[in-house]
Amino acid sequence: MYILGLWDGHDSGAALFEDDRIVFAANEERFTRNKLEIDFPAQTIKEALTYAGISSQDIKHIAISTSDFAKTLTRTFPALKRRYYKIRRRKFAPSLANLLSKKAKYILTEIGPSRLMQSLSGSVVRKELSKLGFSDFKLHWVDHHWAHAVSAVTTSGLDKGLFLSLDGIGDGLSGIIGTFQGGTLNILNKLSGKHSLGIFFEHVTNLLNMRELEDEGKVMALASFGFPVPDEDNPILEMFTLDGLKLTSKYSSLKLYKKLHNILWQYPSEQFAYMAQRTLEVLISRLVENACAQTGLVNLVYAGGVASNIKVNMLLKNSEKLKNLFVFPHMGDGGLALGAAAAVNIRLNNVVRYRLDNLFLGPQFTHMEIEETLKKYGVRYQRSDNIVEEAAGLLKDGHILLWFQGRMECGPRALGNRSILALPNSAAIKNKLNIYLKERIWYQPFCPSMLEEEAAEMLEDHNGINNRFMTVGYTVKEKYVDQLIAVINADNSCRPQILSRDSSRYSQLLQRIKEKTGYGVLLNTSLNKHGEPVVNSPSEAMELLIHSRFTHLVMEDYLVWTD
């Protein structure tokens, strides 16, 4: 049985399941080249069908998430979401109309789903699917946070524990917390959309002159430069109350923005960021600890946009109350398609677990397609019998290397198939990457990929806990700070990808780097330039090479150079 999962909002995408296997998952931005695309994922659906070698008529079950008032409104009138997309991404100059649009967004998203909204949304979705040749299928609706929770439960490998979904808002809620055993999920508490930690952090991001839903990681990085304020003196923390599993804000979302604006006026930006980040850390940690105490459970699976905050996740990982933490790697709304499909597969077939050894779930390109692309661009290239050795040599010599292998990653992280690589011990390389390609804020570090044995040696709080998908933070031991200077924050924290020794090409590259330098660690950032999605195709990789100041690209077994 095939099940197609869809999401047609912020970071739209699709996921295709066959029985108990995730066949394909990707997001529309990779094909339209519009970062965090919001339109219906038509191209992703086509790519999924092509990869699986099936037609739209082979799919009888389609899962989709979120039918609240605001989502139904933008489905019915897509010009509204396209306009708001440009406002959010700062493609429009500030104006009163844009300000009112933002205020309306926070008010309307608090209106939850209804049968009428679901019917209206369903009508629009069916029309879009009919354009792609779909007919004779059943459309299944999955609650927004249920989809987030199921995505984490079914891919965690854990039999029972707590689940937590925390987001800005979806289907009128900002989160849910509950218990699971097998594929049975029971909600302990629903967190109101009027008291949203996700919207709180959106406000903080906006007030710091950054883009909400994109730059929250920059806020987290900036917070590392703030002077620690005792919790009892933190005016932001005082805005929330946590009683057991019930979280409340003293203010509505709009009034909260005004209150935060007044606090920012009194403090430097880095201090404001610290207090906001600490508020998130304290409240989520206490929420989880309260749930552990109430249920006696010691495993936590976690998803939703707020789960992208690796500093919070680091505290959860190190909590004495928890034995295991699993953060679903495509934690934001871009992972809703996969979660919705998994939820429907539980309903129909009682499939409650999937192997998630990697996130390489997108398209792949043949050597013939790659060579045709290289000939078209007229660059110098050669096919190598030992491309890993050649790549390791270039990296050892200080080159920045564009790295393109296998199937494209699903999700927000570069995990070794669409990456830009360099040695992690050079601040000059970090600055060069920032200035010439990434255009990132100077205080935002890149991330390392490292072998498991390096993690055990270099990280204070490794404790045998690997982090294949870069979802959790760790602290670097002081004696290794210089060796990892390009991939750590001001507080010596980092977001590592920790890999075991195996036969995968990326693991082999780390092993060769260790033989050449003494450390199996690389700087790993996504294969894209500022403001664009991660590269999908060989031609996109070539465009990036040609229009950057870097000279070497490894694409499958081909070494390409421009100098």
N, C-alpha and C positions, 0 to 999 in steps of 0.2 A: 504494500500500500504506500502511495506517495501522499505526503502532506506538504503543502506550500504555506509557509508563514510569511506574512507581509507586515510592513510598517510604512506608513505614508506621511509621517510628520518629520520633525527635526532629525536629520541623519537617517533618512528613509532607506529601506533595504528589504531583502528577501532571504529566506532560508528554505532549502528543500530537504525533506526527510524521506528516506525509504526504509520502512519497517523500523528497525532499531538503530539506524545509522544516519548521521548528518552528512548528506551528500555534498551540499554546497551552501555557502553563506557569504554574503557580501553586501556592500552598501552602495547606493546609487551614485554617490559622489565620485566613486572610482571610475565611473563610465561617462557621466556628464561633465566631470571635471569642475563641478561647482561644490566647493567645500561645504560639508554638512548639508547636503541637498535636502530640500523639503518637498519636492514634487513626488508624484506617484512613481514607484520603483519599476517602471516598465522595462528599462534596459537590464536591470538586475534579474528580473524574471526571465527575460530572453536568454541571458547568459546561463542561468541555472538550468533551463530546459536543454540548451545546447550541450552543456557539460554532461548532463545525465543521459543525453541521447533519446529524449522523449519529447512528446508534443503536449500542448495544453490539454488535449482531450484525455491524456493519461492521468490527469489529476482530478480527483473527485472530492477532495477535502481541502479547503483553504481557511487558514486561521489568520485573524487580524485583531489588533488590540486597540482599545481606547475609543469610546463613543460618547464622551462628555459633550457639553454644549459648545465649548470653544472649538473642539476638534471637528465637530459636525459642521459648525459654521464655516470653518476654513476649507473643509472638504467641498461644501456646497458652493462656496465663493472663493476659489483658489487664489484669486488676485489679492485677497486679504493677507494670506500667509506669505505670498511672494513679496508684498510690500513690507510686511513686518520683518521678513528675512533681511531685506536691505537696510531697514532701520537698525536691527540688531547688529548687523555686520558693519554698520557705520558707512554705508554707501550713500546715505542721504545726509544732507546738512541738518543740524539741529533746528527744530521749528516747534511751534505750539502744537501743530497737528501731530507731529511725531511723539511729542510728550504725552498727548492725550491717548494716542494709540497704545503706548506702553502702560499707561494707567488702566485703560480698558482691558488690556490683556490680563493683568493681575486680578481684576474683578471677575471677568468672564470665566477664567479657568477654574474658579472655585465652584462653579455650577456643575454638579455631577451628572452622570449618565441617566437616561430614561429609555423606555421602550420606543418613544417617538424619535428620540435622537438616534437610537440604534437603527431604526427603520430608515431614517433619512440618510444616515451614513452608509448603510448597506446598499441603498439605491445607487449612490455615487460610486462606490467601490465596484459594484457589479458592472456598471457602465464602462469603467476603466478596464476591467478584466475582459469584457466582451470585445473590446478593441484588439486585444491580444489573442483572440480566438478561444477563450474559455467559455464553456457552456456545460450544463448538466453537472454542476458541482454544488456542494453544500458549503455555505459560508458560516464559519464558527467565530463567535465573538469571545474574546478573552479580556478580562479586566487588566488594566495597565500594570498595577503592582503585582497582580497574580502572575503575569507573564514574566516580570523581573524575577520574582521569587522562584518560579519553576525553572527558569534558565539556570539559576544557581544550584537548586536542589538536584536536578537531574544530571548535571555535569560534574558534581563535586566528588563523586566516589564515596560519599558518606552515607551510612544507612539511616541514621537518625540525628536529630539535633534541632537547633533553632534556625529559622530563616529570618532575614531582615531585608526589606526593600525601602530605600530612602531616595527621594527624588525631589525635584522642584514641585511639580504637581501633575497628576494624571488621574482621570476619572474622579475628580473632586478630592483626592487624597494626596498627602505628601509621603505616605509610607504605610507599610504594614509590618507587623512582627508576629511570629508564630512558631509552631513546632512542626516537624515533619518526621515521618517514619516510612521508609520506602517512598511510594508516590502519593501518600496521604498527607495533605497539608491542612493544618488547623490554625486559624488566625486567633491570636490572643488579644490583639488590639489593632485598631485602625487609627492612623495619625492624620488628623484633619489637614486639609489643604490650607486652612486659615492660619496654621501654626507650622509653617514649612521651614525646615532647616535648609532645604535646597534653595528656596526663594530668598531666605536670609543671606545666603552666600552669593546669590546672584546680585543682590543689592550691594553687597560689599564690593564685588567685582566692578559693578558699574560706577560706584562712587570713587573707585581708584582709577577711573578713566580707562577701564578695560572692557572687553566685550563679554557679556554674560553668555554662558553655555560654551565658551571657548577658552577663556583666560583664567579660570579658577585656579589652575595649576600655578600661574604666575603669582597669584595672591598667596598661595601656600609657600612658594619660594621666597617671596618678599618677607613673609612673616619670620623667617629665620634670622633676619637682620634687626628685628625689634627687641627692645630690652624686656626681659620677662617681667610681667606684672602679676602679683599674687592674685589668685582667683577671687578672693574676697574684695579686691580693689578693681576688678574688671567691670566697667559699666555696661559692656555688651552682654556679658554672662548674666547680669541681673535682669535682662529683658525676657528670659525664659524660665519656666518652672517645670521640673520633672518630678512627678509623683508616681512611683512605680513604673508603669509602662505608658503613662499619660503625659504627653509633652504639650505645654501650652506657652504661647507668646503673650506678653502683656499688651501687644499692639497688633492692629490689622496690618496686612502686608504693605499698604501705602503709608500708614503712619510709622511703621517700622523703618521705612526708607528715610523719612524725615528725621527720626530720632538718631539713626546712624549717621546721617549727614551732619547733624549737630555735634556728634562725638568726634567725627573726623576733623571738624574745624578746630578742635582743641588739641589734636595729636598729630605728630608726623605720620606720613603714610605707612612706613614700616611698622610703627607702633600700633596703628589701627589694624593693620593686617595681622599682626601677632595676636591681638585681643580677639579678633574675629575667628582666627584659626583655633585659638585655644578654646573658645566657646564651643566650636564644633567638636573638638576632641573631648572635652569634659562631658558634654551632653550625650554623645553617642556612646562613649565608654560606660557611663553610668546606666544608660538605657539597657545596654547589653548585659552588664553586671546584674541589674535588677531582674532581667529575664532569666539569667542563669540561676539566680537565687530562688526565683519563683518556680522554676521547672526542674531544677537539678541537672539540666542538660549542659554539656561542656563543648559541644561542636557548634560552630556558627557558619552558615553560608549567607552570602551578602551580595546584593546587586542594587541597581539604581544609580543615577548620576552622582549622588553624593559619595558612593563607594569608590569613586576615582581618586578620592583624597588619600594619598598613600601615608600621610603622617597619622591620620586617624587609624588607618589600617595597621600601621606599625604598633600603635598602642594596643589595639585588639590582639594582634599576634603575640605580644609580650604579656598580655593579661594573665594573671594567675588563675582567673576564673575559667579560661578557655583552654581546651586541649588542642583543638584543630580549628583553623580559620580557612575558609575558601571564599575568595572573591571572584565572582564570575568575570572573566577577562574582558568581555564586551559589555561592561556594566551599565552604560548609558542607554538612551532611547534607541540607539543604533542596534542594540541587542534584542529589541522587543520582538522582531520577526522570529528569531530563533526561539525565544521564550514562548511565544504564542503557539508555534508549531509543536513544541514539546508538551505544552499543556493539553492540546487537542489529542496528541498521541497517547497521553495518559487516559483521557476519556474514552477513546475508541479502542485502544489496544493494550492498555495497562503497561506500556513501555515506560519504565521509571528511571532508566539509567543509560547514559551514553559514555563511551570512551572519548575523552578529550585529551589525547596525547599531544596535540598541537592545534594551532588555529589556521593552518594552511588550507583554507576551504574555498578559495576563489579560483579564478581561471589560471591555466598553465599554457605555456607556449612551446612549440616544438623547435628543435634545432633548425629545421628548414625555415620556419617563420622568422626566427632570429637572424639567420644568415641573410635572408632576403631583405630584412630591415637594415642590416649593416651595409649591404651592397648599395641600397638606396641612398644612404647617407654619405657614402664615399669616404668613410674613415678607415684608419689603419686598424687591422685586427688580425688575430691568429687564434686558431683552435688549439687548446693545450691538452696534453695527456695527463697533466697534473696541475690543474688550475688552482687547487688549494695551496700548493707549494709556491706557485708564482704570486698568488695573492698575499700570502704570509710574508714573502720577501719584500713586496712593495710596502706593506704596512710597517714592517720593521725599519725600512729606510725612511719612514716619516711621511709617506704619502697618505692622503685622504682618498678612500676607495669607495666608489659607488658599486653596490653589490646587489645583483638581481638573480634570484634562483627560484625554481619550482613554482608552486601555486602561491598566489597572492594571499597575504595574511588577511583575516577578518578581524576587524576591531581597530582601536586607536593606536596600538603599539606596533613598532617595528620589531619583529621577533626573529630576524635572520634570513628572510627571503626577499624583502624589499627594504634594504638598509643602506645607510652611509656609515662607513667604518673608519676608525683611526685608533692609534694608540691612546690610552687614557691619561698619560703622564705629562701632557703638554698643555699649558694654558694658552700658548700661542696657537695651537691647532684649534682649541675651543673658540678662541676669538676669531680666527680665520673663518671657521664654519658659520659663526654668528654674523659676521660682517658681510660675507660674500654670498651666502645662500639662505640661511635660516632667518636672519633679521630678528633674532630673539632678543629679549631684554637681557642685559649683561649678567644679571644675578640669577638667571634661570639655567641650571646645569643640564648637561646631557646625561645620558644613563649608560651604565656599563652592562655588557654581557660577560659572564664569567663562568668558569668551570666550577663544579661543586666543591672541589678541593680548595680552590682559591677563596670561595665564599666562607668555608669553614675556618680558614686561616685569617682572612682580612676583615671579617665582619664581627662586631662585638656580639650581636644578638642573632647569629645564624641559627644555633641550636638544632642543627639538622633539618631545618625547615627550608625547603627549596621554593623558588619563586619563578617558575617557568614563564609566567605571563606578565611579569613586571607590574603586579598589582599591589605590592606591599613595600614599605620602606624599611631600610636597615641602617645601622650606624657603622661607619668605617673606623677601625682601630687607628689611633693617632699615628702609629709608626708607619701606616700605609697611606696617609693622606697625600704625600707628595707623589706617590705612584699613581694615585687616582684623582689627581687635582682637577682634571677636566670633567669629572663625572660625579662630583659631590657638591652638596650645598654648604652654606656657611656654617652650619651646625654639624658638619661631617656626615650628614645623612645622604642616602642615595636610593635609587629605585633600580635594583639590579635584576637582570634576567639570569637565573642560575640554572645551568645545564649540566647534566651528567655526561660522562664520556660515552659516546655511542657512534654509530656509523653515519649519522647525518653529516652533511657537508659543513654546516656551520659549526658543529661540535668539533669536527676534524680541524677546521681552521683555528679554533681556539687552542686545540692541542698543539698545533704547529707553532702558533704564536708563543705558547709557553716554552717550547723547545728553543725558540730563537731569542726570547727576551727574559725568560725566567718566570713570567706570570701569564696565565691563561685568561687574560682580560682584554676587552676591546671597548672603546667608545662606540655605542650603537644608537644612531638616530634614524628617523624614518626617511625613506628615499623620496624626498619632495623638496620643493623650495617654499619659502614663506607664502602663506595664503592659499596654497594649492593642496589638493588631496594627495595621498600616497600614490606613487606611480603604479600603474597596472601593467601596461603593455611595453614591449621592446621599443617601440617608437617614442613613447613618453620618456623612457629611460635615456634614449639618445638625445632627445630635446633638452633634458636636464643636464646631460654631460656637456653638450655644445654651448649652452647658455650659462654655464657656471664657469668658475675659474679653475676647476679641477680637471685632471688630465686622464684619469684611469677609471674604467668601468669593467667589472667582471660580470658577464651575462651568461649563465650556465657554464659551458666549457670554453667560452670565448673571452679573451682579453682584448679590450678595446682601448686605444689611447689616441690623444689628440695633439701631444706636444711634438 
